[in-house]
Amino acid sequence: MGISTLCFILVLFHLVVANSLQSYNTPTCHDDEIYALLQFKQSFVIRKSASEDTGAYPKISSWKSNSSCCSWDGVECDEKTGHVIGLDLSSSCLYGSFSSNNTLFSLVHLQRLNLADNHFNFSQIPTSIRNFPRLRYLNLSYSVFSGHVPSEVSQLSELSSLDLSRNGMLSNEELLRSLAQNLTGLETLDLSSINISSTIPDTLANLSLLTSLTLNDCGLFGKLPGRIFKLQNLKVLSVRDNSALTGIFSNEELLRSLAQNLTALETLDLSSINISSTVPDTLTYLSLLTSLTLDGCGLSGKLPGRIFKLQNLKVLSVSYNPALTGYFPDDYSVSSPELMSLKLSATNFSINLPSLIERFHSLKELDLSSCNISEGPVPFSLGNLRDLIYLDLSYNKFNGQIPTSTLGNLTQLTYLSLSNNYFHGSVPQSLFNLINLQNLYLGYNNLSGVVEFQMLLNLQKLTILDLSYNKLELLTESRFINNATSVLPKFEYLRLGGCNIREFPDFLRSQESLYLLDLSGNKLQGQVPKWMWNTSTQTLSYINISHNLLSGFEKSPAVIPWVGVAYLDLSFNMFRELLLPSTSIRYYNIANNKLTGQVSPKICTLTYLGYLDLSNNKLIGELPQCGRNFSVNLEYLKLGNNSFHGNLPQSYFNGSNLRMMDISHNNFHGQLPRSLANCSSLESLVLSHNNFSDTFPDWLGALPELKILTMDHNVFYGVIVKPDKKNLQFPVLRILDLSYNDFSGQFPFEYIFSGNGTTSITHDLEYYRIYSYSIGYYSITIISKGVERYYPRVREDLILIDISSNNFEGQIPDFIGKLQGIWSLNLSNNILTGHIPSSLSNLSRLESLDLSHNKLSGEIPQQLAQLDFLTKFNVSHNNLTGPVPRGIHFTTFDSTSYLGNKGLCGDFLPKKCGNSEGTQLPPSTSEDNDSGSGIELDWKFVVAGLVSGLLVGVVLADFVITKWNVWFIEIVAVLIMFSKRKPRN
């Protein structure tokens, strides 16, 4: 045998042995498992949008039948047996439904399964999950599962890690109890955003091996049980966003137990838990803490300074605790942790920004928004925080120019918010060199000058841009943008309101990922271009082009094509056609346009609609009769100031979410729909200026939230009788207007106002808000202080009663003195008799009192002089006698407040008290029992007309006109008469 042959044999032998060793080290996949995985692959489609992670990719694309499954991406096999024991398909862009007969469940040897960040199309978690008895790790988070979490999950007794979080449509009230009973080997548990809706069971302490417990936003309620502090291995405890969960700081023993027993804690997050307490020093015993988050907990008092000396602390966030104060200790540098994230938003911390910057030089995140930082420029030293990636200084009082060099040093920034301050000057060029910026908020300042859109071409990572409501002029068209080689940022949120834009920006043509677009308050005119229909059709959810001069849509489709739009505001334009948005719409505002014609019955298909405003247009006809599916989700309905007629539809069913309805200034007639009694959330019902003909709706008294009820200027009639049922008592009613109807009999004050709505004095500076959409306030037009006023916002402590211009009779009851919170009371133009009750002096907040045009007799109670806030008082055209009360306010009321009461006297009246021959008040021009116009002239305005000219006199007189249009006619007549008597030059 030759040497060459021998060498060949040795090489061949080496290759065979090496191949054998390699085959031995790489397990061979079983055929049945290859088949199962390939079938699993076929059961889903690849869709990029199915995964949120920016690094997502379809792992199953590499799976081929001609290779061992143990080498496939995401597949792990047992080295000895070759069975598939691990499957990691997280962020794999999988889309489709998951059934219980999926071949995946034949992989009975699985020990680890990760399907997180996919889209399983609201499937239920299959009960076949029980086929994995060896499973130790299960992660189904962020995967769009829904329905009831099956009990089979709690039968996986070998589990040490379970994550079902961020599947917002999953639920199971018994889930925590069953897991605590069966899965005693759990080390990590995350059920965030699952609707558990239960208390935290004491048996949770059975999970003695737990190192991480995360139960965020689970609808938990009750107290956090003390036994949870026996979980001494816990390193992570997060129960944030369970607003009904209380107790952890309401008992000092609980907090002491937390600090003494959970000594291994590294992360503690109790945000949005109702703590309502100070933060005791004992919390600083948790020496291993790296992250402490207590946002929105109702904390008060001083934050212990020792917290800033916790050596391992990296993250501190106590935002949204407005009563929380604190400062940074002077000896901080003696022992200082390397804080990387500090968030003090909406607290009352004492902040010296230059000192803070010096002490926390390693910060990556800094949020000082809404901290009431006093006026002044941004310190130049801010540029020393070169590691910052997140900076929020919004909602403060910073002024001056945005510092160019300071922000130019922060090259790592991805998030920058300077909005809602007092910055002025131009937008510095250095901002457009921060190439890592993803979010830029500059809205609501006093910035001016020109911003050319081409400046943004450097910011290729920018997805959120807010330049709204400054004094900027945004130039969106240029040769750079239209250049074929220009690559524009892919925006998701674009707020350009009030930027003096004159036409729709052409760069929007290429935007495919917009979620929010705000072009409101610009100078757009003409028609919306047809190419806009192709802009981000699959992603746009929020569109606001209100407050422009737009007249229509170029080639408008039958239905707006943005399939996912939820918010659409077209108000304050000149649109003439009522376009229907897609069925996904939740907020639709097209008020204050020039719409004509009738509302199409197709509007009933908008079953998710929660807010609809068609007010201040020229719409006619009857409202469509929509069914339950339309009305059940509707919360806010505004149809005022149109020409609708007919009966109001009977379309409100049990479970209705209606909170506010305004159908004023139309021609509706007939009876009120009794189905409104099903609207248990109703807070405001405005029926003014229609032709309703019905008795008083006492059945509305059962509505527990009804605070505003205005029925004026209709044809309601009859006696208001106290019903037999005790639950019909209007428990929180605060504003009632029944004026200009045909009610009669005695008005039952004690029946309607026996609740807490008017009898208690509150100093609430809050306004009735449209909370669900965070876009506005309740508005109302009512007569206050004798003048019809429009309130664009209504304070929650505003209490008014107006029953004027009816046929109410009888005496004013002493009970009225118990309505201590009332601001305005108008009982005028009725047939009331008897004395003015002295109990009115108890109404310490009363600003306006009108008792004119009744048959009241006796004296004006002297105690009314105690009403310090009274600025409008009218008792004219009654049968009152005696002296007018002596008081500062009563000397300021005009004598017309007392006309038609021959027996009244006073130092500032023509008839002086004690002088029987003094000049008497002019007699009434109408009979005492006349509930008509009650026309009298204010001669001061007549004189003003003579002195300043006829026009000024008429304007001033018109200013005090309240309800009686005939006043204006008579005043004009008198002024003309006087003008004719003026001497000629």
KAPE-V834209 format. One record per run of one state. SS is the DSSP state (H for helix, E for strand, L for the rest). FROM is the first residue (numbers start at 1). TO is the last residue. Records with the same first field share a line. If there is no record, write none. Layout:
SS=FROM-TO + FROM-TO
This chain:
L=1-2 + 26-30 + 43-44 + 47-47 + 51-58 + 63-68 + 72-74 + 78-83 + 89-93 + 96-102 + 107-111 + 115-118 + 120-122 + 124-126 + 132-136 + 140-144 + 149-150 + 156-160 + 164-168 + 172-174 + 183-187 + 191-194 + 196-201 + 207-211 + 215-220 + 224-225 + 231-235 + 239-243 + 247-251 + 262-266 + 270-273 + 275-280 + 286-290 + 294-299 + 303-304 + 310-314 + 318-320 + 322-322 + 326-331 + 335-340 + 344-346 + 348-352 + 360-364 + 368-375 + 377-379 + 385-389 + 393-397 + 402-403 + 409-414 + 418-421 + 426-428 + 434-438 + 442-445 + 459-463 + 467-470 + 476-478 + 483-492 + 496-505 + 511-515 + 519-524 + 529-529 + 535-541 + 545-548 + 554-558 + 560-566 + 570-579 + 581-586 + 590-595 + 598-600 + 606-610 + 614-617 + 622-627 + 632-635 + 639-642 + 647-659 + 663-666 + 671-673 + 679-683 + 687-690 + 693-697 + 703-707 + 711-716 + 720-734 + 738-741 + 746-748 + 753-755 + 760-766 + 768-768 + 770-776 + 778-779 + 785-786 + 792-794 + 796-799 + 803-806 + 812-813 + 819-823 + 827-830 + 835-837 + 843-847 + 851-854 + 860-861 + 867-871 + 875-878 + 884-888 + 892-894 + 899-902 + 906-938 + 949-949 + 960-964 + 982-985
H=3-25 + 31-42 + 48-50 + 59-62 + 69-71 + 103-106 + 127-131 + 151-155 + 175-182 + 202-206 + 226-230 + 252-261 + 281-285 + 305-309 + 332-334 + 353-359 + 380-384 + 404-408 + 429-433 + 453-458 + 479-482 + 506-510 + 530-534 + 601-605 + 628-631 + 674-678 + 698-702 + 749-752 + 756-759 + 814-818 + 838-842 + 862-866 + 889-891 + 895-898 + 939-948 + 950-959 + 965-981
E=45-46 + 75-77 + 84-88 + 94-95 + 112-114 + 119-119 + 123-123 + 137-139 + 145-148 + 161-163 + 169-171 + 188-190 + 195-195 + 212-214 + 221-223 + 236-238 + 244-246 + 267-269 + 274-274 + 291-293 + 300-302 + 315-317 + 321-321 + 323-325 + 341-343 + 347-347 + 365-367 + 376-376 + 390-392 + 398-401 + 415-417 + 422-425 + 439-441 + 446-452 + 464-466 + 471-475 + 493-495 + 516-518 + 525-528 + 542-544 + 549-553 + 559-559 + 567-569 + 580-580 + 587-589 + 596-597 + 611-613 + 618-621 + 636-638 + 643-646 + 660-662 + 667-670 + 684-686 + 691-692 + 708-710 + 717-719 + 735-737 + 742-745 + 767-767 + 769-769 + 777-777 + 780-784 + 787-791 + 795-795 + 800-802 + 807-811 + 824-826 + 831-834 + 848-850 + 855-859 + 872-874 + 879-883 + 903-905
